[in-house]
Amino acid sequence: MMSPAIGVFDSGFGGLTVLRALMERLPRARFAFLGDTARLPYGSKSRRTIARYAVQSARFLVREQSAEFLVVACNTASALALDAIQDAVPVPVLGVIEPGAAAAQAASRTGDVLVVATEATVHSQAYTAACRARGLRVLEKACPLLVPLVEEGWTGHPVTAEVIEIYLNELRAEAAARGMNPDTLVLGCTHYPLLRPLFEAAVRPGARVIDSAESVAQVAVQLLHGRAAPAGAGAPPQTEVRCFATDSVEKFERLGSRFLGRPVGHVELIDLGE
Ligand code: DGL
């Protein structure tokens, strides 16, 4: 069976955590991944700028890489620009917010959920809206120090663990002040799955940590049902991946392997304009 070409993009290489989850579930699909590393971070920018950047990435993948299905592997772009992306390209576009909220709903017993994300994602209240629509109470917190720490490669560093502890203590105190009893934490940024062990060590015993990369990959498999052979469907895996970046190709090749869980190989430098 010929799988559709799947385009995946992020502001940087954090979205490789989403690509990794997709590749595990669709081992014979063809992927093109674009990291807009020249313009990272999106998380501190305005909706207008994020939408402009994200639309350029989406158009590159559809027009120049013939992507027939797009996954926005960036919480910030999903939260602020999903409509703009969907309007700009003639293929189905899947963002990470709805799958993340659905996974939180499935995981939470108390119905109270915490979300950690970038400033822009939190400001957009996209997770709040998606969780409330599912009957959940939700509290979001921006954790702006975490993306730079991941970019620095400090994914197991005691300083990063301390920063996470401080953020979560503040978030829990605010939740308690509102009478919430949260039992689920959504990692609402594609860099944060690299910090999952630190988050798991910092949450209360029994609390669930939701990785929106896993959730979006599951939904992509459902949406592509019948068009892309899933894992375990017979023929040997032969995933094709092409990676593109708008800057920092060497860093992408070096650090990207951590996100992808295997060497990213050659990364092609492209220019999306201003
Ligand atoms: N990819 C972004 C996200 O998932 C994090 C990095 C950035 O701020 O651009 O929200």
Boltz pocket constraint, residues with backbone or C-beta under 6 A from the ligand:
constraints:
  - pocket:
      binder: B
      contacts: [[A, 10], [A, 11], [A, 12], [A, 14], [A, 15], [A, 40], [A, 41], [A, 42], [A, 43], [A, 44], [A, 73], [A, 74], [A, 75], [A, 76], [A, 77], [A, 118], [A, 121], [A, 147], [A, 188], [A, 189], [A, 190], [A, 191]]
      max_distance: 6.0
